């Protein structure tokens, strides 16, 4: 009996010692990055109200987010689906006005700009003009260096884009372009990266770019045969005013926001609430509903 009591006492002491250590370790672990965190940072940008944000229906682990000096948002994901696993970078690009700072254009943007097209307006002509082994020059970009006074450098590089496929279509009612390519680094010509990019022109103010790296097929069919790549990956988009998170901003969102303001309905989702809260004051009112309606009819970004 004494042995049993001693064993119980030892186990109790061990548990009491381990619990504070476990609690301390849990407290040190940083909280997982959420889209709500990203939205709060985006709202500080000049084009914050115009950005579209990625939403995932399937499993996608958000590993990082950053806003470049140019205003470009970049989300880094590790994605795992039934047919596909790999690394995905989603970018939200504001209108190209003035110099981009600390930003290299995506292959789609380079192709459109090389052919004097507008990267925000997806057109078939520049894509039809691209040849299978067409080498294009990386657009000249400026790199801002933090100094006093600020120093600005200008660089230009060239690499070859070997296209496997380039096509124009649409996704979720928005113009979309799909590129599958191999990027080669001159002069040796060794393969640098093999990537796919789907660009979606969500609005005159925001171009979404979905780029895949290091993918792995899990099935026999090639999932990249269609333009519906975001659907395959469980990807959709949302933006300010989208109170029901369905990827559109219309009168329904304005009405839902107004109903929440007068306590006739509730927007329970934190991200949806933040998207509907235009002035970011923590409350929804008639002013937020009006701004949503203005965006729905093109009177606001």
KADAFEN-V951069 format. One record per backbone hydrogen bond with DSSP energy under -0.5 kcal/mol. NH is the residue of the N-H (numbers start at 0). CO is the residue of the C=O. E is the energy in kcal/mol with one decimal. If there is no record, write none. Layout:
NH & CO & E
NH & CO & E
This chain:
4 & 0 & -2.3
5 & 1 & -2.2
6 & 2 & -2.4
7 & 3 & -2.3
8 & 4 & -2.3
9 & 5 & -2.4
10 & 6 & -2.4
11 & 7 & -2.2
12 & 8 & -2.2
13 & 9 & -2.4
14 & 10 & -2.4
15 & 11 & -2.3
16 & 12 & -1.7
17 & 13 & -2.4
18 & 14 & -2.4
19 & 15 & -0.8
20 & 16 & -0.9
21 & 17 & -2.6
22 & 18 & -2.6
23 & 19 & -2.6
24 & 20 & -2.2
25 & 21 & -2.4
26 & 22 & -2.0
27 & 23 & -1.3
28 & 24 & -1.1
37 & 33 & -1.6
38 & 34 & -2.4
39 & 35 & -1.9
40 & 36 & -1.4
41 & 37 & -2.5
42 & 38 & -2.4
43 & 40 & -1.2
44 & 41 & -2.4
47 & 44 & -1.8
49 & 46 & -1.8
50 & 46 & -0.9
50 & 47 & -0.6
52 & 237 & -3.8
54 & 235 & -3.0
56 & 233 & -3.6
58 & 79 & -0.6
59 & 57 & -0.6
60 & 77 & -2.8
61 & 59 & -0.7
62 & 60 & -0.8
62 & 75 & -2.8
63 & 75 & -1.2
65 & 73 & -1.7
67 & 65 & -0.5
67 & 71 & -2.7
69 & 100 & -0.9
70 & 67 & -2.3
72 & 91 & -2.2
73 & 65 & -2.4
74 & 89 & -2.9
75 & 63 & -2.6
76 & 74 & -0.5
76 & 87 & -2.9
77 & 60 & -1.9
78 & 76 & -0.5
78 & 85 & -2.6
79 & 58 & -1.8
80 & 83 & -3.2
84 & 215 & -1.2
85 & 78 & -1.9
86 & 212 & -2.4
87 & 76 & -2.3
88 & 210 & -2.8
89 & 74 & -2.2
89 & 87 & -0.5
90 & 88 & -0.5
90 & 208 & -2.9
91 & 72 & -2.0
92 & 90 & -0.5
92 & 206 & -2.8
96 & 94 & -1.4
101 & 141 & -1.6
102 & 141 & -0.5
109 & 105 & -2.6
110 & 106 & -2.4
111 & 107 & -2.4
112 & 108 & -2.7
113 & 109 & -2.7
114 & 110 & -1.6
115 & 112 & -1.5
116 & 111 & -3.9
118 & 116 & -0.7
120 & 117 & -1.2
121 & 119 & -0.7
126 & 122 & -0.6
127 & 123 & -2.7
128 & 124 & -1.6
129 & 125 & -0.7
129 & 126 & -0.7
133 & 130 & -1.4
135 & 133 & -0.6
135 & 158 & -0.9
137 & 156 & -1.9
140 & 154 & -1.2
141 & 99 & -1.2
142 & 152 & -1.7
143 & 141 & -0.6
144 & 150 & -2.0
146 & 144 & -0.6
150 & 144 & -1.2
152 & 142 & -1.6
154 & 140 & -1.5
158 & 135 & -1.2
159 & 183 & -1.6
160 & 133 & -1.4
161 & 159 & -0.6
161 & 181 & -3.0
162 & 131 & -1.4
162 & 160 & -0.8
163 & 179 & -3.4
164 & 179 & -1.7
166 & 177 & -2.2
168 & 175 & -3.3
170 & 173 & -2.7
173 & 170 & -2.0
175 & 168 & -2.4
176 & 198 & -2.4
177 & 166 & -2.8
178 & 196 & -2.9
179 & 164 & -2.6
180 & 194 & -2.5
181 & 161 & -1.9
182 & 192 & -3.2
183 & 159 & -2.5
183 & 181 & -0.5
184 & 189 & -1.8
185 & 183 & -0.7
188 & 184 & -1.9
189 & 184 & -0.7
191 & 182 & -3.2
192 & 182 & -1.4
194 & 180 & -2.2
194 & 192 & -0.5
195 & 211 & -1.1
196 & 178 & -2.9
197 & 209 & -2.6
198 & 176 & -2.6
198 & 196 & -0.5
199 & 207 & -3.0
200 & 174 & -2.5
201 & 199 & -1.3
201 & 205 & -1.0
202 & 205 & -1.5
205 & 202 & -1.0
206 & 92 & -2.3
207 & 199 & -3.1
208 & 90 & -2.6
209 & 197 & -2.7
210 & 88 & -2.9
210 & 208 & -0.6
211 & 195 & -2.6
212 & 86 & -2.8
213 & 193 & -0.5
215 & 84 & -1.7
217 & 82 & -2.0
218 & 82 & -0.5
222 & 220 & -0.8
224 & 221 & -1.3
225 & 222 & -0.6
228 & 226 & -1.5
231 & 227 & -1.7
232 & 228 & -2.0
233 & 229 & -0.6
233 & 230 & -0.7
234 & 229 & -4.2
235 & 54 & -2.9
237 & 52 & -2.2
239 & 50 & -0.6
240 & 274 & -1.9
241 & 238 & -2.1
242 & 240 & -2.0
244 & 241 & -1.1
249 & 247 & -0.5
252 & 249 & -0.8
253 & 249 & -1.5
254 & 250 & -2.6
255 & 251 & -2.5
256 & 252 & -2.4
257 & 253 & -2.2
258 & 254 & -2.7
259 & 255 & -2.0
260 & 256 & -1.9
261 & 257 & -1.6
262 & 259 & -1.2
263 & 258 & -3.5
264 & 258 & -1.1
267 & 265 & -1.0
272 & 268 & -2.4
273 & 269 & -2.3
274 & 270 & -2.3
275 & 271 & -1.9
276 & 272 & -1.3
277 & 275 & -1.5
279 & 276 & -1.0
288 & 284 & -1.9
289 & 285 & -2.5
290 & 286 & -2.1
291 & 287 & -2.0
292 & 288 & -2.0
293 & 289 & -2.3
294 & 290 & -2.0
295 & 291 & -2.1
296 & 292 & -1.4
297 & 294 & -1.4
298 & 293 & -3.5
299 & 293 & -0.8
